[in-house]
């Protein structure tokens, strides 16, 4: 059983590392590069997956005591909110709300018509 937990812990650490790299890649692509919804969703998915695998790795590692594992689990769950909030703030500034889109469409329609009356 102990060998099995060591294998699970090692595999979870590796998956967490791969997901962190993928999350940073998609986060960068969404922030700097072409900001598509696919990059946004992939970044969110990989941030959550990396946190889940890191929590699994810490909780299956036998060299970490229970209080330390609990503190690390809470810290990882809280640390996940930072990149997700950053992504959502960027998305909120790039994409207009429903009412802002209606206002923009009305302004564009008035500019095309050339009318100045309200």
KEZA-394350 format. One line per 2 residues: number of its first residue (from 1); for each residue x, z, y of N, C-alpha, C. Coordinates in pm, 1 decimal, decimal comma, always signed. Each point is the difference from the previous one (the first is absolute). Example, Ala and Ser with C-alpha at 12.3 -4.5 7.8 and 13.67 -1.06 7.14 Angstrom:
1> +1319,0 +780,0 -569,0 -89,0 +0,0 +119,0 +90,0 +0,0 +120,0 ~ -35,0 -72,0 +105,0 +82,0 +6,0 +119,0 -77,0 +73,0 +109,0
END
This chain:
1> +82,4 +0,0 -120,4 -82,4 +0,0 +120,4 +86,3 +0,0 +126,0 ~ +111,6 +75,6 -6,0 +86,3 +6,7 +117,2 +66,2 -133,8 +28,8
3> +38,1 -70,4 -104,8 +62,3 -131,0 +19,2 -100,6 -96,9 +60,4 ~ -123,5 +8,1 -43,6 -105,5 -85,7 +52,8 -20,6 +26,1 +150,3
5> +0,5 +126,8 +41,1 -14,8 +32,4 +142,1 +118,2 -50,7 +82,3 ~ +119,1 +4,8 -58,1 +117,2 -53,3 +69,7 -13,0 -150,8 +20,6
7> -48,0 -68,8 -99,9 -18,1 -145,6 +11,1 -106,9 -32,2 +103,4 ~ -110,8 +72,3 -3,8 -107,2 -22,6 +97,3 +49,2 +27,9 +141,0
9> +76,0 +105,3 +16,5 +52,5 +34,9 +131,5 +94,1 -107,8 +51,6 ~ +88,5 -48,4 -85,4 +94,4 -104,3 +40,7 -71,2 -129,7 +35,3
11> -95,3 -39,5 -81,4 -76,0 -123,3 +27,2 -81,3 +15,3 +128,8 ~ -56,3 +115,8 +20,9 -77,4 +22,8 +123,0 +89,8 -5,2 +123,0
13> +120,2 +56,0 -8,8 +95,3 -8,8 +111,0 +34,6 -146,0 +29,6 ~ +22,9 -78,9 -104,0 +32,7 -141,0 +20,0 -117,3 -76,3 +62,1
15> -121,5 +23,3 -48,7 -117,4 -66,1 +56,7 -21,3 +42,2 +145,4 ~ +24,7 +127,1 +29,4 -13,9 +46,6 +138,5 +100,4 -70,3 +89,9
17> +122,6 -14,6 -46,9 +102,3 -67,3 +80,5 -36,0 -146,0 +23,7 ~ -45,8 -68,6 -102,6 -38,6 -141,2 +14,4 -118,2 -12,7 +95,3
19> -95,7 +89,1 -11,3 -116,9 -6,6 +88,4 +34,8 +33,9 +144,3 ~ +96,3 +86,7 +21,7 +42,3 +30,3 +136,8 +65,0 -122,9 +63,1
21> +83,4 -69,2 -76,8 +62,4 -122,1 +51,1 -106,6 -105,2 +30,3 ~ -95,6 -17,3 -90,2 -107,8 -97,0 +22,5 -85,9 +39,7 +119,9
23> -27,0 +128,2 +14,0 -80,7 +46,8 +113,8 +71,0 -27,1 +131,5 ~ +130,0 +25,9 +4,6 +74,2 -26,6 +123,3 +4,0 -148,7 +30,6
25> +11,8 -83,1 -103,6 +0,4 -144,7 +19,6 -131,2 -48,1 +60,0 ~ -112,8 +38,9 -59,9 -130,2 -43,7 +51,1 -31,3 +63,4 +134,7
27> +44,8 +123,5 +20,8 -18,7 +65,8 +129,6 +75,1 -78,2 +108,5 ~ +122,3 -39,8 -31,1 +79,2 -79,7 +94,0 -66,2 -135,4 +25,0
29> -45,7 -64,8 -105,9 -64,6 -130,8 +15,7 -126,1 +10,7 +84,9 ~ -75,1 +108,2 -17,2 -121,9 +15,2 +79,0 +32,6 +35,0 +144,0
31> +102,1 +81,9 +20,8 +33,8 +44,0 +134,8 +68,7 -108,9 +80,8 ~ +96,8 -67,6 -57,3 +81,6 -95,8 +73,2 -37,6 -143,5 -32,7
33> -18,2 -28,1 -126,0 -22,5 -136,8 -43,4 -145,0 -41,3 +13,0 ~ -41,2 -90,9 -86,2 -139,7 -44,0 +4,0 -93,4 +114,1 -42,7
35> -79,5 +46,6 +91,4 -83,0 +118,2 -25,7 -132,4 -40,4 -62,9 ~ +2,1 -20,9 -129,7 -121,5 -36,3 -70,1 -62,5 +123,1 -64,1
37> -124,9 -14,0 -36,7 -70,0 +109,3 -67,5 +63,5 +28,2 -135,1 ~ +53,3 -103,3 -63,7 +64,5 +18,1 -130,2 +123,0 +90,1 +13,5
39> +82,3 -20,7 +103,4 +115,7 +86,5 +21,1 -43,5 +143,2 +29,6 ~ -107,5 +15,5 +77,1 -52,2 +132,9 +32,4 -44,0 +72,6 -126,6
41> -76,0 -68,2 -82,5 -49,7 +62,7 -123,1 +112,0 +27,8 -99,1 ~ +95,2 -93,1 -11,0 +112,9 +23,3 -90,1 +84,1 +118,4 +46,1
43> +21,2 +11,6 +129,9 +76,5 +114,1 +51,8 -71,6 +130,9 -30,3 ~ -130,0 +3,4 +24,1 -76,3 +122,4 -30,2 +6,8 +33,5 -148,6
45> -19,4 -100,2 -85,2 +2,4 +23,6 -144,3 +135,0 +55,3 -44,8 ~ +108,4 -60,3 +46,0 +131,8 +42,9 -45,9 +38,9 +136,5 +55,6
47> -45,9 +34,4 +121,4 +25,7 +135,9 +49,9 -70,7 +102,6 -87,6 ~ -125,9 -26,4 -34,1 -76,2 +94,1 -83,8 +59,6 +5,8 -140,8
49> +35,7 -116,2 -56,5 +57,2 -2,0 -135,0 +134,1 +72,1 -4,9 ~ +82,3 -18,3 +102,9 +130,1 +68,3 +0,0 -18,8 +151,1 +7,5
51> -96,6 +43,4 +78,0 -25,9 +144,2 +8,1 -51,9 +53,4 -133,7 ~ -90,0 -73,9 -62,7 -54,0 +44,6 -128,9 +110,3 +9,4 -105,8
53> +87,5 -100,1 -6,2 +108,0 +4,3 -98,1 +101,9 +109,5 +32,2 ~ +26,2 +24,3 +127,4 +92,8 +106,6 +37,2 -57,3 +136,7 -37,0
55> -129,5 +18,3 +22,9 -64,3 +126,4 -39,1 +3,8 +17,0 -151,2 ~ -26,1 -108,6 -74,2 +7,6 +5,7 -146,2 +142,0 +33,5 -45,7
57> +98,6 -60,1 +64,5 +138,5 +25,2 -37,7 +39,3 +144,8 +24,7 ~ -40,3 +54,0 +113,3 +35,7 +139,2 +31,0 -69,3 +96,1 -96,0
59> -125,1 -26,1 -30,2 -74,0 +92,3 -86,8 +40,0 -9,2 -147,1 ~ +62,4 -110,3 -41,5 +45,8 -9,4 -139,5 +148,3 +31,1 -15,7
61> +69,7 +23,0 +110,3 +142,1 +35,0 -7,2 +12,4 +147,8 -35,6 ~ +69,7 +27,8 -108,9 +9,6 +137,4 -47,5 +100,7 +82,5 +78,5
63> +86,7 -63,6 +76,1 +101,2 +75,3 +74,2 -53,3 +55,7 +131,8 ~ -121,4 -38,4 +37,7 -60,2 +47,3 +124,8 -97,1 +112,9 -32,4
65> +11,8 +111,2 +71,9 -90,1 +112,5 -25,1 -140,8 -32,2 +51,4 ~ -95,6 +76,7 -45,8 -140,2 -24,6 +35,0 -26,2 +15,9 +150,1
67> +49,8 +104,1 +66,5 -23,7 +9,9 +144,9 +62,7 -115,9 +78,7 ~ +119,3 -42,0 -40,7 +64,7 -113,0 +67,9 -78,8 -128,0 -24,4
69> -47,7 -19,3 -122,1 -79,9 -117,6 -31,5 -129,3 -1,1 +81,7 ~ -60,3 +115,4 +17,3 -122,6 +8,7 +79,5 +27,2 -33,6 +146,5
71> +108,9 +54,3 +53,6 +35,0 -28,7 +139,3 +31,2 -148,3 +18,1 ~ +74,6 -58,4 -92,4 +32,2 -142,3 +8,6 -124,5 -87,8 -12,6
73> -91,2 +39,2 -86,1 -124,1 -76,6 -15,8 -80,3 +0,8 +129,0 ~ -14,1 +114,8 +61,7 -73,8 +8,7 +127,0 +72,3 -78,1 +109,8
75> +132,5 +11,9 +3,7 +77,6 -71,7 +101,6 -12,0 -151,4 -16,9 ~ +3,0 -47,3 -122,9 -12,8 -144,7 -23,5 -138,0 -50,4 +38,1
77> -101,4 +78,0 -30,6 -136,0 -41,2 +36,5 -16,6 -3,9 +152,3 ~ +60,5 +94,6 +69,3 -7,3 -0,1 +146,7 +86,4 -110,3 +60,3
79> +115,2 -25,3 -60,0 +89,3 -104,3 +51,4 -60,5 -139,1 -15,8 ~ -88,6 -15,7 -94,0 -66,7 -129,6 -19,6 -82,4 -39,7 +121,4
81> -50,8 +97,7 +73,2 -88,2 -31,7 +112,8 +73,7 -67,6 +115,1 ~ +129,3 +23,9 +14,0 +74,6 -55,8 +113,9 +3,5 -152,2 -1,3
83> +45,0 -65,6 -108,5 -0,6 -146,7 +4,4 -140,5 -59,1 +1,9 ~ -94,8 +66,6 -64,4 -136,2 -53,5 +0,0 -62,9 +6,7 +138,7
85> +23,0 +108,8 +71,4 -51,8 +11,1 +137,2 +67,2 -104,0 +88,6 ~ +129,3 -20,7 -18,4 +71,6 -100,5 +78,8 -57,9 -139,5 -24,8
87> -24,1 -33,7 -126,5 -58,9 -130,9 -31,6 -138,9 -15,6 +61,3 ~ -80,5 +103,9 -6,6 -136,3 -9,3 +53,8 -0,9 -8,6 +151,8
89> +94,2 +66,0 +65,9 +7,9 -11,3 +146,8 +40,3 -140,8 +41,0 ~ +93,9 -58,2 -71,7 +38,9 -137,5 +30,0 -118,4 -93,0 -21,3
91> -72,9 +20,5 -108,9 -115,9 -85,0 -30,2 -107,2 +15,7 +107,1 ~ -19,3 +120,7 +49,7 -102,7 +23,4 +102,1 +35,7 -69,4 +131,3
93> +128,4 -9,7 +31,5 +38,1 -66,0 +125,2 -1,4 -151,1 -12,9 ~ +17,0 -51,4 -120,7 +4,7 -145,7 -18,6 -137,9 -62,8 -15,7
95> -87,8 +68,1 -65,3 -130,3 -57,6 -28,5 -106,2 +67,8 +85,4 ~ -78,1 -79,6 +73,9 -101,7 +59,6 +86,0 -116,4 +56,9 -82,0
97> -68,4 +95,2 +61,4 -119,0 +54,6 -63,6 -113,2 -100,8 +11,0 ~ -110,1 +28,7 -62,5 -114,8 -90,6 +1,1 -50,2 -24,4 +142,3
99> -13,0 +106,7 +78,3 -50,7 -14,2 +136,3 +100,1 -70,3 +91,2 ~ +128,4 +24,3 -20,4 +101,1 -71,0 +78,3 -2,1 -148,8 -31,0
101> -25,5 -35,0 -124,4 -9,2 -141,4 -36,9 -121,1 -65,4 +65,2 ~ -111,9 +71,2 +6,1 -119,6 -53,7 +66,0 +27,7 -21,8 +148,5
103> +64,8 +95,5 +64,8 +35,1 -15,6 +141,3 +93,5 -118,1 +21,6 ~ +97,5 -15,3 -86,1 +93,6 -111,5 +13,0 -71,8 -133,4 -18,8
105> -90,8 -6,4 -96,3 -75,9 -123,4 -20,4 -86,4 -32,6 +120,9 ~ -60,6 +100,6 +61,4 -82,3 -22,0 +118,7 +85,1 -51,9 +115,7
107> +118,7 +53,8 +16,9 +89,7 -45,9 +106,8 +42,2 -144,1 -24,7 ~ +31,0 -32,4 -123,6 +40,2 -136,9 -33,6 -116,3 -97,0 +23,2
109> -121,7 +39,8 -37,8 -116,3 -85,9 +21,2 -25,0 -23,8 +147,8 ~ +11,7 +104,6 +82,8 -18,8 -16,3 +144,2 +107,2 -88,9 +60,1
111> +121,6 +10,3 -48,7 +107,6 -84,3 +51,8 -20,9 -146,4 -37,0 ~ -54,9 -26,3 -116,3 -26,6 -138,6 -41,7 -115,3 -61,1 +78,1
113> -100,8 +82,4 +27,1 -117,0 -51,6 +71,2 +29,9 -26,5 +147,1 ~ +90,6 +75,4 +55,9 +33,5 -15,2 +141,6 -101,3 +63,1 +92,1
115> -91,0 +75,4 -54,8 -102,2 +65,9 +82,7 +53,0 +134,3 +48,8 ~ -44,4 +38,1 +116,8 +44,2 +126,5 +55,4 -113,9 +99,1 +14,9
117> -124,0 -38,9 -33,7 -111,0 +93,7 +13,5 -6,7 +91,2 -121,6 ~ -57,3 +117,9 +21,6 -12,2 +98,0 -109,7 -141,5 +10,9 -46,3
END
